[in-house]
Each structure stands twice: as C-alpha cells, then as structure tokens.
Amino acid sequence: MSTSTSELTIEKQMEIVQGVELLNGVEDLYGGITLEMEKPMDSEAFVSSLRASMSQWSHQGKRGIWIKLPTELVNLVEPAVKEGFRYHHAEADYVMLVKWISNSTNTIPENASHRVGIGAFVINDKKEVLVVQEKSGKFKGSGVCKFPTGVVNEGEDIAMAAIREVKEETGIDAEFLEILAFRQSHKSFFTKSDLFFVCMLRPKSFDIQKQDTEIEAAKLNQNGTGPGARSSHAITIVGEKAYVFGGEFTPRVPVDNNLYVFDLNTLTWSIAEVTGDVPPPRVGVTMATVGETIYVFGGRDGTHKELNELYSFDTCTNKWTPLSNNDDGPAHRSYHSMTADERHVYVFGGCGVSGRLNDLWAYDVVDQKWIKYPTPGDSCKGRGGPGLAVAQGKIWVVYGFSGVEMDDVHCFDPVQEKWSQAETSGEKPTARSVFSTVGIGKYIIIYGGEVDPSDLGHLGAGKFSGDAYGLDTETLVWKKLDDGPGLESHPGPRGWCAFASGLRDGQQGLLVYGGNSPSNDRLDDIFIFTPFVACKAATKR
C-alpha cells in the first residue's frame, strides 16, 4: 500500500449522511483513502465525521485509510488513535496515521526500513589516505582516525553524498571513482537497518580546512564559591570534576591552601572538606592525576622558600597524605612542570635554590618511590615554566625560560633512557614560557604564555600570547590552531595559568583557569578548548 494518490476523488465528498458532514478524502491506487487535514476542527466533530466516513468507506469496500495531520492539528491525533488508527511515520511538519478497515489481509507497508550512509576512501597519487578524528560520536576523544562518513540526504545520489561529506568535513574537493564495498547492519539507528557504502574518491585539492564544529572553545559559567582571581596555581581533573590548589593574587604571596572543586556538569564550585596533613599555602605549585588520586609537588611558600614535598590527595576519601620530602626525590623547586601517565608522575625543571634546573624525575605510584632519569646535558638548559607532556610513550619538554625565552623541544625515551632534541618545522610558535600544555594522542597542544618577560620580573606582567598550537610528535610539524581568537569564548592573551587535560562530555581537551593578564591583573575565568585535528595517515591501498 502506498500513500501516493490519483486525481479520482470520492463523489459527493461533502454530502451529509444522517446529519454528519463526511471528511474529504482522495482515493489512492490501491483501494484506499488518504485524508489531508488542513483546516482546524473540533475534536468531537472530527470523531463524528470520521466515524460516519469510515462507515461509508467500509461499505464501499475501501481498505487502508490514511490521515495526514499537520503540526497545527495535533489536537486530532489522540481522537484518531482512539478510533483505532496507528502511527505510520512522521516528518518535521506532519504525522501520518493509518488504519486497515478491510477483512482482507493487511498489505500496508511498514515505514522506511533502512538508512543509507557513506564512507569516503580518499587516496592521492602518493598513496596517502585522507582521515579525520571525530569531535562527536563513539570515537570522540579516542584519538582514532577514520574515513569521512555521513548520511545520504533525501533525493541525493550516493556519489554526490560522498563528495559532499568530504568537502564539508575537510574542505577537500574530490572526484568520485567507484563503490568499493557495502554492508548491511540491523538495529542501527532507532532500530532501523543500515546500508553503508564505502566509496573511493580522488582528491582534486589538497588544502585541508576544518569544519567550524571541529574545534570547540567555550567559556564556562561559574556558580558557587570558587578560588577567585589568581595565578601561579595548579588544576587537575578527576572524572567530571576539576580540582584547584595554591596560587597568588598579590605577587609572591600565597592566597590559601583550600582545595577547590569545580563540577564540570553543574559548573558549580565548592570547597572540599578534607582530612589528613594538608599542604601549606604555596605558589608555583604543580598537580597531576593518576586514577582517582591527585599528586601535588613543590612550589614556593610565603617566605619565598622553595619546597620539595610530594603529597597525594585521595578524591574518594578526601584525605591528604604526605609521601616524601627528603633527599630521595627531586630537589626543592617552584615553577617546574608536572605531568603523568597511567603509573608515573613526572617532574621536570623549575626554579631551584641555586638556579634553574633541567632534571627529570618520575614517581612510581605503585612502588611508591622516586626514579631519577639521566640529565639531558647542555643542549637542554635549565629552565622555569617549561611545557611537559607525555605522547607516544615519550616525555616531551617544550620551550621555557632560561634567562631568555626558549623555543627548543626535547624528547626523553624512558625505555632507552635517552634524550634527543627535536628539530621541528611548520608554523612554529615564538619562544615562550609559563604557557598551558597538554598531550592529546600524538599531539602536544600549547596555549598562551609569556613571550617577552617584564623588566620587573615576577612583580610585573610581560607580553603574553593568546595563540594555540599543536605539535605532531610523529612528523615534528607545528600547526597553528584556529581556536576563535577575539571571541567571547576565547581566553585571550595570558600566562601563569592553571591548566589540565581531561574529558568533558566525552571529549578530551585543555582546561584553563585564571592566570595573569597583560595589565598584570589576576584572572578568575575558566575555559575549555577541545581541538579536533584533521590528519593524513600514510598507507598503501
């Protein structure tokens, strides 16, 4: 049975039967009737007319009765359902109801049973394949690269859908070549079956352009009692909560030693009710997370003394525990860098008692002991405010301040225990320090930082950057990221921020809180930046 209709209308559509006005109907090609309701109608009058009309159509031997109700006549849906009609399908502006009134076998077809999708296999003459990483979907935040994919629109050919999806997702113009394969699956989209066609295309252009939705930056609203404006503090994420500790409002004067908690779902601050040995107030402190435990190391206290204490904070019990403060671990320091993997917390560089440092340490959270790695030598000078990230199983030191702003990148392989200096290319960031750094997959993302120090040192504000960059640790190529500079959702130029890597809504990104502004005012806003990197993966057909 189809809802397509002929021009043959029922005679005397508006005749009166026993004082009840019949409904207008159009006879279709399969012995059925289609009603397209257009004018407003009282539900009681509708039921009376419907019953009278149904009686006549049954007498005439009609079979399937279709009622098309536009959105503005939603009041007639319930009465029709009570008269035995059922939902067949719906579009944006109407719902279609149907009822079989014949004693013969019901031949009304079900609604559309399949959705059609495409995957675009785009390969160039160098045997390079175009792939993307999703900002949403089941692969978001996983670092997985995949073909551009999408759904074929109504009335669209499969070939044109593949060309369109490639253009929309990457900006690449492509030529359709052939269908390589297809598969059918069931219970895919709202229980419907799915037909998926893998299409081969040849690129006609080579400049990848992101979709507007590929990079997301957002300024987060804040509720509750938060840390307020500060810099030289630390932040880390455990699950759906961000934890903030330390920092200053007035230069070199620690604010407090509260542990502030920001719920990334409700966007609400609270102060944790903690037990145990709480770390004293400090600035230039670092934090990192392994599992559900936060680790805090070093910093500088209110007497300007460098510290080397390592604390842990159990987010399940809200208990602080001191782990070490002796000669077995890193020397006293502040404005160092800290990151973590699944088992280790890494500490590099910083400002020590006798000068800037370039040593790398790891704390094994399972064995609960410090590991000292070989020093990098003179090629990697001692520095404060460097970037530190784990990517591809290696530890990366990025830039920092060593009397001047630095622009070098160094890599340490913990398996071979070897240092190497990375010769990077591409859209290289200018030399900088005290910037935000996270590792996401094979990429190191940096944002902001001080590119020209103040003549007043830490008492003043130097020149800050507001740019974001990504370093591909496989190709060693830098790329400047379009993160929406100038928009309200962008944090603008700043340095000395608290920053962390974590998941929000399943998407991995960079969280930035507070910091120092070009006017030397401490900031209290919080932003999250989730970069989506379109990448090429070399492969063979």
VOSEVO-253704 format. One record per residue (C-alpha): x, y, z; residue number from 1; residue in one letter. Coordinates in Angstrom, 3 decimals. Layout:
u, v, w, num, residuo
X, Y, Z, NUM, A
...
//
This chain:
u, v, w, num, residuo
0.000, 0.000, 0.000, 1, M
1.331, 3.459, -0.870, 2, S
0.243, 6.938, 0.134, 3, T
0.501, 8.172, -3.480, 4, S
-2.875, 9.347, -4.765, 5, T
-4.715, 9.733, -8.058, 6, S
-6.910, 12.558, -9.164, 7, E
-10.057, 10.451, -8.733, 8, L
-11.963, 11.897, -5.789, 9, T
-14.860, 10.416, -3.938, 10, I
-18.144, 11.653, -5.321, 11, E
-20.124, 13.954, -3.150, 12, K
-17.275, 14.375, -0.686, 13, Q
-19.197, 16.949, 1.274, 14, M
-22.590, 15.224, 1.262, 15, E
-24.420, 14.942, 4.546, 16, I
-25.034, 11.435, 5.951, 17, V
-27.512, 11.360, 8.816, 18, Q
-26.735, 14.990, 9.524, 19, G
-22.955, 14.442, 9.827, 20, V
-20.553, 16.014, 7.367, 21, E
-18.223, 13.497, 5.732, 22, L
-14.488, 14.121, 5.562, 23, L
-12.778, 14.961, 2.293, 24, N
-10.765, 12.027, 1.022, 25, G
-8.815, 11.107, -2.099, 26, V
-8.881, 7.564, -3.413, 27, E
-5.431, 6.090, -3.986, 28, D
-4.306, 3.473, -6.493, 29, L
-4.667, 0.571, -4.064, 30, Y
-8.275, 0.878, -2.972, 31, G
-7.534, 3.119, -0.034, 32, G
-8.348, 6.643, 1.078, 33, I
-5.988, 9.477, 2.027, 34, T
-7.216, 12.378, 4.149, 35, L
-5.083, 15.518, 4.181, 36, E
-6.482, 17.552, 7.037, 37, M
-5.801, 21.249, 6.588, 38, E
-8.489, 23.266, 8.386, 39, K
-8.859, 23.472, 12.175, 40, P
-11.572, 21.191, 13.521, 41, M
-13.095, 20.478, 16.908, 42, D
-12.045, 17.011, 18.121, 43, S
-15.641, 15.903, 18.889, 44, E
-16.862, 16.993, 15.452, 45, A
-13.845, 15.264, 13.922, 46, F
-14.670, 11.962, 15.625, 47, V
-18.317, 12.131, 14.439, 48, S
-17.276, 12.860, 10.857, 49, S
-14.549, 10.226, 10.954, 50, L
-16.935, 7.511, 12.170, 51, R
-19.516, 8.388, 9.526, 52, A
-16.877, 8.490, 6.800, 53, S
-15.331, 5.192, 7.920, 54, M
-18.753, 3.551, 7.796, 55, S
-19.288, 4.707, 4.244, 56, Q
-15.759, 3.743, 3.105, 57, W
-16.168, 0.288, 4.591, 58, S
-19.461, -0.106, 2.746, 59, H
-17.678, 0.946, -0.448, 60, Q
-15.031, -1.745, 0.083, 61, G
-12.147, 0.586, 0.836, 62, K
-9.157, -0.943, 2.606, 63, R
-6.422, 1.300, 4.034, 64, G
-7.325, 4.719, 5.433, 65, I
-4.521, 7.288, 5.784, 66, W
-4.809, 10.524, 7.783, 67, I
-2.137, 13.202, 7.345, 68, K
-2.230, 15.650, 10.264, 69, L
-0.055, 18.794, 10.154, 70, P
1.566, 20.088, 13.337, 71, T
-1.132, 22.715, 13.895, 72, E
-3.820, 19.999, 14.051, 73, L
-2.102, 18.000, 16.780, 74, V
-5.371, 18.046, 18.771, 75, N
-6.786, 15.453, 16.330, 76, L
-4.034, 12.867, 16.883, 77, V
-5.402, 11.446, 20.125, 78, E
-9.021, 11.108, 18.872, 79, P
-7.793, 9.329, 15.738, 80, A
-5.667, 6.906, 17.766, 81, V
-8.642, 6.126, 19.988, 82, K
-10.573, 5.251, 16.820, 83, E
-8.028, 2.567, 16.000, 84, G
-5.519, 4.466, 13.888, 85, F
-1.784, 3.897, 14.469, 86, R
1.354, 5.910, 13.764, 87, Y
2.982, 5.100, 10.448, 88, H
5.635, 7.820, 10.091, 89, H
6.289, 11.465, 10.816, 90, A
8.186, 14.325, 9.218, 91, E
9.108, 17.747, 10.535, 92, A
5.676, 19.238, 9.795, 93, D
3.193, 16.342, 9.944, 94, Y
2.364, 12.896, 11.311, 95, V
0.822, 10.147, 9.177, 96, M
-1.726, 7.767, 10.769, 97, L
-3.204, 4.656, 9.158, 98, V
-5.901, 2.030, 9.762, 99, K
-6.809, -1.128, 7.808, 100, W
-10.613, -1.443, 7.663, 101, I
-10.979, -4.365, 5.238, 102, S
-11.462, -8.003, 6.236, 103, N
-8.763, -8.978, 3.732, 104, S
-5.066, -9.413, 4.599, 105, T
-3.442, -6.169, 5.717, 106, N
-0.992, -5.081, 2.984, 107, T
0.005, -1.680, 4.389, 108, I
3.825, -1.424, 4.068, 109, P
5.985, -0.530, 7.067, 110, E
7.744, 2.797, 7.226, 111, N
11.192, 3.216, 5.623, 112, A
13.301, 0.330, 6.914, 113, S
16.854, 1.448, 6.052, 114, H
19.135, 4.435, 6.457, 115, R
21.876, 4.872, 3.829, 116, V
25.360, 6.030, 4.810, 117, G
28.696, 6.506, 3.070, 118, I
32.370, 6.258, 3.979, 119, G
34.803, 8.166, 1.762, 120, A
38.116, 6.452, 0.945, 121, F
40.083, 9.394, -0.494, 122, V
43.542, 8.423, -1.768, 123, I
46.053, 10.547, -3.690, 124, N
48.860, 9.634, -6.082, 125, D
51.280, 9.252, -3.143, 126, K
49.060, 6.540, -1.652, 127, K
48.135, 8.873, 1.216, 128, E
44.636, 8.432, 2.614, 129, V
42.537, 11.285, 3.979, 130, L
41.318, 10.605, 7.515, 131, V
39.715, 12.656, 10.295, 132, V
39.145, 12.476, 14.037, 133, Q
35.623, 12.974, 15.328, 134, E
34.541, 15.688, 17.726, 135, K
31.366, 13.706, 18.460, 136, S
30.246, 10.116, 18.045, 137, G
31.633, 6.907, 19.517, 138, K
35.226, 7.762, 18.566, 139, F
35.313, 11.262, 20.107, 140, K
38.290, 11.863, 22.342, 141, G
39.825, 8.479, 21.438, 142, S
42.500, 9.727, 19.034, 143, G
41.203, 7.279, 16.409, 144, V
41.500, 8.392, 12.781, 145, C
38.724, 7.337, 10.380, 146, K
37.331, 7.973, 6.903, 147, F
34.961, 10.927, 6.446, 148, P
31.464, 9.485, 6.832, 149, T
27.889, 10.699, 6.675, 150, G
24.275, 10.028, 5.753, 151, V
22.840, 10.279, 2.239, 152, V
20.206, 13.008, 2.093, 153, N
16.743, 12.526, 0.617, 154, E
16.947, 12.622, -3.181, 155, G
20.769, 12.591, -3.152, 156, E
22.875, 10.124, -5.121, 157, D
25.432, 8.063, -3.218, 158, I
28.301, 9.501, -5.270, 159, A
27.238, 13.093, -4.581, 160, M
26.836, 12.340, -0.872, 161, A
30.426, 11.095, -0.677, 162, A
31.752, 14.190, -2.467, 163, I
29.686, 16.462, -0.195, 164, R
30.794, 14.825, 3.068, 165, E
34.477, 15.068, 2.137, 166, V
34.064, 18.746, 1.272, 167, K
32.104, 19.550, 4.437, 168, E
34.462, 17.757, 6.835, 169, E
37.851, 18.611, 5.333, 170, T
37.421, 21.269, 2.631, 171, G
38.867, 18.859, 0.051, 172, I
37.291, 18.776, -3.424, 173, D
37.164, 15.185, -4.631, 174, A
36.146, 13.152, -7.678, 175, E
34.011, 10.026, -7.240, 176, F
35.596, 6.899, -8.739, 177, L
33.683, 3.810, -7.636, 178, E
31.922, 1.930, -4.863, 179, I
34.440, -0.389, -3.213, 180, L
32.142, -2.287, -0.870, 181, A
28.900, -2.124, 1.057, 182, F
27.436, -3.791, 4.112, 183, R
24.064, -4.123, 5.775, 184, Q
23.509, -3.991, 9.538, 185, S
20.387, -4.073, 11.664, 186, H
19.050, -2.221, 14.699, 187, K
21.421, 0.620, 13.943, 188, S
19.557, 3.944, 14.064, 189, F
16.301, 3.994, 16.053, 190, F
16.104, 0.206, 15.429, 191, T
16.270, 0.732, 11.649, 192, K
18.606, -1.222, 9.395, 193, S
21.610, 0.490, 7.821, 194, D
23.162, 0.289, 4.355, 195, L
26.729, 1.614, 4.313, 196, F
28.657, 2.180, 1.073, 197, F
32.455, 2.632, 1.012, 198, V
33.236, 4.951, -1.899, 199, C
36.632, 5.562, -3.495, 200, M
37.438, 9.166, -4.425, 201, L
40.418, 11.031, -5.859, 202, R
41.305, 14.432, -4.310, 203, P
41.261, 17.428, -6.647, 204, K
42.583, 19.826, -3.982, 205, S
44.999, 19.266, -1.123, 206, F
44.473, 22.050, 1.420, 207, D
42.651, 20.583, 4.413, 208, I
40.219, 23.017, 6.033, 209, Q
38.439, 22.200, 9.276, 210, K
34.698, 22.410, 9.778, 211, Q
33.567, 25.164, 12.150, 212, D
32.438, 22.455, 14.560, 213, T
35.769, 20.634, 14.535, 214, E
37.367, 22.875, 17.148, 215, I
35.316, 23.805, 20.126, 216, E
36.249, 26.538, 22.602, 217, A
33.914, 27.588, 25.362, 218, A
33.923, 29.907, 28.338, 219, K
32.266, 28.126, 31.244, 220, L
29.841, 29.816, 33.602, 221, N
30.668, 29.515, 37.297, 222, Q
28.387, 29.052, 40.292, 223, N
29.160, 28.723, 43.972, 224, G
32.245, 29.831, 45.928, 225, T
35.346, 29.419, 43.797, 226, G
39.047, 30.256, 44.193, 227, P
38.615, 33.725, 42.726, 228, G
41.260, 35.526, 40.702, 229, A
44.766, 34.069, 40.988, 230, R
47.855, 32.948, 39.087, 231, S
50.757, 30.530, 39.690, 232, S
48.248, 27.942, 40.891, 233, H
47.501, 24.398, 39.722, 234, A
44.469, 22.494, 38.455, 235, I
43.813, 18.860, 37.590, 236, T
40.777, 16.830, 36.508, 237, I
39.454, 13.622, 38.028, 238, V
36.386, 12.266, 36.269, 239, G
33.932, 15.135, 35.826, 240, E
35.491, 17.375, 38.478, 241, K
38.379, 19.839, 38.363, 242, A
40.474, 20.472, 41.496, 243, Y
42.375, 23.747, 42.137, 244, V
45.134, 24.339, 44.709, 245, F
47.595, 27.130, 45.543, 246, G
48.352, 30.375, 43.753, 247, G
48.653, 34.088, 44.361, 248, E
46.591, 37.237, 43.948, 249, F
49.382, 39.565, 45.058, 250, T
52.749, 38.621, 43.517, 251, P
54.670, 36.059, 45.592, 252, R
52.050, 35.953, 48.363, 253, V
50.230, 32.584, 48.592, 254, P
46.439, 33.003, 48.842, 255, V
45.358, 29.917, 50.809, 256, D
45.583, 26.119, 50.967, 257, N
41.947, 25.274, 50.306, 258, N
41.206, 22.617, 47.718, 259, L
38.523, 23.952, 45.398, 260, Y
36.339, 21.590, 43.380, 261, V
34.602, 22.574, 40.126, 262, F
31.851, 20.238, 38.883, 263, D
32.115, 20.230, 35.087, 264, L
28.478, 19.120, 34.742, 265, N
26.750, 21.626, 37.036, 266, T
29.516, 24.273, 36.624, 267, L
29.458, 24.767, 40.392, 268, T
32.376, 25.431, 42.750, 269, W
32.714, 24.025, 46.253, 270, S
35.487, 23.743, 48.843, 271, I
36.439, 20.170, 49.674, 272, A
36.075, 19.110, 53.296, 273, E
39.427, 17.391, 53.710, 274, V
41.266, 15.350, 56.322, 275, T
44.918, 14.396, 56.786, 276, G
48.055, 16.541, 56.545, 277, D
47.045, 19.495, 54.379, 278, V
49.900, 21.115, 52.373, 279, P
50.707, 24.684, 53.470, 280, P
49.851, 27.564, 51.093, 281, P
52.232, 27.963, 48.144, 282, R
52.712, 29.433, 44.651, 283, V
54.400, 27.952, 41.596, 284, G
52.982, 24.539, 42.526, 285, V
52.042, 21.658, 40.215, 286, T
49.392, 18.922, 40.257, 287, M
48.801, 15.733, 38.258, 288, A
46.371, 12.834, 38.451, 289, T
46.765, 9.072, 38.245, 290, V
43.455, 7.242, 38.513, 291, G
41.434, 8.870, 41.305, 292, E
44.472, 10.208, 43.188, 293, T
45.893, 13.719, 42.849, 294, I
49.608, 14.383, 43.361, 295, Y
50.966, 17.795, 44.402, 296, V
54.658, 18.655, 44.287, 297, F
56.891, 21.574, 45.219, 298, G
56.197, 25.254, 44.995, 299, G
57.276, 28.310, 46.967, 300, R
55.902, 29.278, 50.379, 301, D
55.146, 32.677, 51.904, 302, G
58.778, 33.163, 52.979, 303, T
59.927, 32.591, 49.358, 304, H
61.388, 29.202, 50.283, 305, K
61.459, 26.562, 47.559, 306, E
59.705, 23.308, 48.521, 307, L
60.152, 19.645, 47.588, 308, N
57.225, 17.991, 49.341, 309, E
55.133, 15.427, 47.473, 310, L
51.533, 14.994, 48.655, 311, Y
48.720, 12.781, 47.480, 312, S
45.012, 13.517, 47.735, 313, F
42.517, 10.645, 47.540, 314, D
39.386, 12.015, 45.836, 315, T
37.339, 9.092, 47.179, 316, C
38.148, 9.718, 50.862, 317, T
39.125, 13.417, 50.617, 318, N
42.310, 12.702, 52.562, 319, K
45.708, 14.406, 52.155, 320, W
48.819, 12.247, 52.678, 321, T
52.481, 13.407, 52.604, 322, P
54.560, 10.965, 50.542, 323, L
58.105, 12.399, 50.543, 324, S
60.134, 15.456, 51.475, 325, N
63.678, 14.109, 51.646, 326, N
66.818, 13.694, 49.583, 327, D
65.479, 10.621, 47.753, 328, D
63.431, 12.772, 45.402, 329, G
63.727, 15.972, 43.371, 330, P
65.412, 18.993, 44.908, 331, A
63.408, 21.960, 46.200, 332, H
61.858, 23.963, 43.364, 333, R
58.947, 26.048, 42.059, 334, S
57.600, 26.958, 38.622, 335, Y
58.558, 23.498, 37.388, 336, H
56.361, 21.273, 35.219, 337, S
54.463, 18.095, 36.024, 338, M
52.541, 15.510, 34.021, 339, T
51.530, 11.868, 34.392, 340, A
50.780, 8.611, 32.620, 341, D
48.979, 5.511, 33.930, 342, E
51.646, 4.743, 36.551, 343, R
54.093, 7.619, 36.895, 344, H
54.075, 11.280, 37.848, 345, V
56.844, 13.195, 36.047, 346, Y
58.576, 16.358, 37.276, 347, V
60.943, 18.456, 35.175, 348, F
62.976, 21.630, 35.632, 349, G
61.858, 24.701, 37.508, 350, G
63.497, 27.303, 39.704, 351, C
65.715, 25.694, 42.334, 352, G
67.589, 27.077, 45.340, 353, V
70.759, 27.588, 43.279, 354, S
69.270, 28.320, 39.879, 355, G
67.172, 26.882, 37.112, 356, R
67.022, 23.106, 36.781, 357, L
66.913, 20.627, 33.895, 358, N
66.486, 17.319, 35.730, 359, D
63.704, 14.799, 35.055, 360, L
62.153, 12.626, 37.762, 361, W
59.350, 10.082, 37.893, 362, A
57.362, 8.981, 40.919, 363, Y
56.122, 5.389, 40.599, 364, D
52.694, 5.417, 42.267, 365, V
52.653, 1.611, 42.546, 366, V
56.113, 1.102, 44.068, 367, D
55.854, 4.497, 45.809, 368, Q
59.386, 5.591, 45.037, 369, K
61.200, 8.243, 43.017, 370, W
63.149, 7.404, 39.841, 371, I
65.848, 9.802, 38.647, 372, K
66.449, 9.801, 34.912, 373, Y
69.653, 10.858, 33.116, 374, P
70.014, 14.605, 32.662, 375, T
69.729, 15.942, 29.092, 376, P
73.058, 17.773, 29.131, 377, G
73.820, 21.307, 27.987, 378, D
71.604, 21.104, 24.911, 379, S
68.566, 21.383, 27.199, 380, C
69.375, 24.220, 29.562, 381, K
67.844, 24.561, 32.996, 382, G
64.560, 26.423, 32.747, 383, R
61.431, 27.554, 34.512, 384, G
57.883, 27.447, 33.198, 385, G
58.501, 24.789, 30.520, 386, P
55.853, 22.659, 28.867, 387, G
55.853, 18.965, 29.791, 388, L
53.727, 16.283, 28.150, 389, A
53.583, 12.532, 27.559, 390, V
52.965, 11.480, 23.951, 391, A
53.665, 8.227, 22.100, 392, Q
55.243, 6.745, 25.240, 393, G
57.857, 9.511, 25.429, 394, K
58.262, 12.585, 27.622, 395, I
58.464, 15.917, 25.857, 396, W
59.966, 19.175, 27.171, 397, V
58.743, 22.207, 25.260, 398, V
60.224, 25.720, 25.453, 399, Y
60.534, 27.528, 28.839, 400, G
62.576, 30.406, 30.307, 401, F
66.355, 30.128, 30.772, 402, S
67.349, 33.756, 31.184, 403, G
65.642, 34.285, 27.811, 404, V
62.523, 32.752, 26.350, 405, E
63.359, 29.409, 24.700, 406, M
61.941, 27.772, 21.559, 407, D
63.566, 24.329, 21.662, 408, D
61.866, 20.936, 22.053, 409, V
63.458, 17.899, 23.712, 410, H
62.291, 14.310, 23.976, 411, C
63.159, 11.596, 26.515, 412, F
62.613, 7.895, 25.826, 413, D
62.134, 6.215, 29.248, 414, P
62.682, 2.732, 27.765, 415, V
66.053, 3.536, 26.212, 416, Q
66.750, 6.258, 28.798, 417, E
67.962, 8.570, 26.034, 418, K
67.422, 12.271, 25.384, 419, W
67.176, 13.800, 21.917, 420, S
66.482, 17.275, 20.634, 421, Q
63.570, 17.500, 18.217, 422, A
64.065, 19.570, 15.070, 423, E
60.561, 20.895, 14.488, 424, T
59.119, 22.688, 11.459, 425, S
55.852, 24.179, 10.266, 426, G
54.037, 27.070, 11.929, 427, E
56.372, 27.235, 14.923, 428, K
55.259, 29.207, 17.995, 429, P
57.526, 32.039, 19.103, 430, T
59.734, 31.418, 22.126, 431, A
57.752, 31.446, 25.381, 432, R
57.322, 30.153, 28.924, 433, S
54.607, 29.725, 31.590, 434, V
52.108, 28.563, 28.963, 435, F
49.470, 25.809, 29.074, 436, S
50.440, 22.375, 27.738, 437, T
48.575, 19.074, 27.282, 438, V
49.202, 15.888, 25.354, 439, G
46.272, 14.561, 23.296, 440, I
47.069, 11.385, 21.386, 441, G
50.193, 12.022, 19.340, 442, K
49.760, 15.790, 19.583, 443, Y
51.099, 18.314, 22.077, 444, I
48.776, 21.308, 22.399, 445, I
50.097, 24.582, 23.821, 446, I
48.274, 27.829, 24.508, 447, Y
49.272, 31.337, 25.626, 448, G
52.354, 32.076, 27.693, 449, G
54.849, 34.872, 28.191, 450, E
56.760, 35.752, 25.012, 451, V
58.611, 38.774, 26.432, 452, D
59.350, 38.972, 30.177, 453, P
58.670, 42.058, 32.281, 454, S
61.538, 44.257, 33.432, 455, D
60.021, 43.892, 36.918, 456, L
60.401, 40.138, 36.820, 457, G
57.639, 38.272, 38.630, 458, H
56.288, 41.546, 40.040, 459, L
55.185, 42.733, 36.610, 460, G
53.373, 41.430, 33.551, 461, A
55.338, 40.739, 30.414, 462, G
53.960, 40.378, 26.925, 463, K
51.584, 37.437, 26.610, 464, F
50.420, 35.360, 23.667, 465, S
46.843, 34.235, 23.073, 466, G
47.585, 31.706, 20.334, 467, D
47.192, 27.926, 20.372, 468, A
49.427, 25.469, 18.515, 469, Y
49.626, 21.726, 18.005, 470, G
52.824, 19.706, 17.538, 471, L
52.571, 16.362, 15.746, 472, D
55.135, 14.226, 17.628, 473, T
55.453, 11.843, 14.670, 474, E
56.181, 14.388, 11.936, 475, T
57.525, 17.102, 14.318, 476, L
55.433, 19.657, 12.424, 477, V
53.794, 22.549, 14.268, 478, W
50.350, 23.822, 13.229, 479, K
48.685, 26.992, 14.442, 480, K
45.144, 26.186, 15.585, 481, L
42.150, 28.356, 14.754, 482, D
40.668, 28.489, 18.254, 483, D
38.407, 31.516, 17.696, 484, G
40.636, 34.433, 18.773, 485, P
38.675, 37.579, 19.589, 486, G
35.500, 35.719, 20.505, 487, L
33.956, 35.841, 23.965, 488, E
34.616, 32.100, 24.233, 489, S
38.387, 32.706, 23.862, 490, H
40.563, 33.425, 26.924, 491, P
42.812, 35.880, 25.093, 492, G
46.479, 36.581, 25.903, 493, P
47.588, 35.335, 29.327, 494, R
50.224, 33.312, 31.147, 495, G
50.942, 31.738, 34.555, 496, W
47.595, 29.906, 34.236, 497, C
46.411, 26.712, 35.851, 498, A
45.726, 24.126, 33.161, 499, F
44.868, 20.468, 32.814, 500, A
43.966, 17.790, 30.318, 501, S
40.761, 15.880, 30.808, 502, G
37.434, 14.754, 29.415, 503, L
34.285, 16.853, 29.331, 504, R
31.211, 15.371, 27.636, 505, D
33.492, 12.591, 26.421, 506, G
35.777, 14.988, 24.567, 507, Q
39.430, 15.373, 25.536, 508, Q
40.739, 18.902, 25.699, 509, G
42.596, 21.665, 27.523, 510, L
41.061, 23.315, 30.589, 511, L
42.465, 26.751, 31.516, 512, V
41.675, 28.604, 34.731, 513, Y
42.762, 32.094, 35.773, 514, G
46.290, 33.378, 35.226, 515, G
47.905, 36.769, 34.733, 516, N
46.755, 39.286, 32.123, 517, S
48.742, 41.855, 30.096, 518, P
47.537, 44.515, 32.577, 519, S
49.037, 42.490, 35.471, 520, N
45.565, 41.721, 36.804, 521, D
44.875, 38.203, 38.046, 522, R
42.021, 36.429, 36.279, 523, L
39.213, 34.197, 37.568, 524, D
37.580, 32.830, 34.411, 525, D
37.615, 29.254, 33.196, 526, I
37.711, 27.963, 29.621, 527, F
37.813, 24.604, 27.895, 528, I
39.304, 24.050, 24.452, 529, F
38.749, 20.776, 22.596, 530, T
40.895, 20.699, 19.452, 531, P
39.905, 18.388, 16.604, 532, F
42.874, 17.606, 14.401, 533, V
42.300, 16.609, 10.778, 534, A
45.268, 14.441, 9.846, 535, C
46.707, 12.460, 6.985, 536, K
47.826, 8.880, 7.535, 537, A
50.193, 7.306, 5.032, 538, A
49.001, 3.883, 3.936, 539, T
49.028, 1.571, 0.956, 540, K
45.981, 0.575, -0.969, 541, R
//
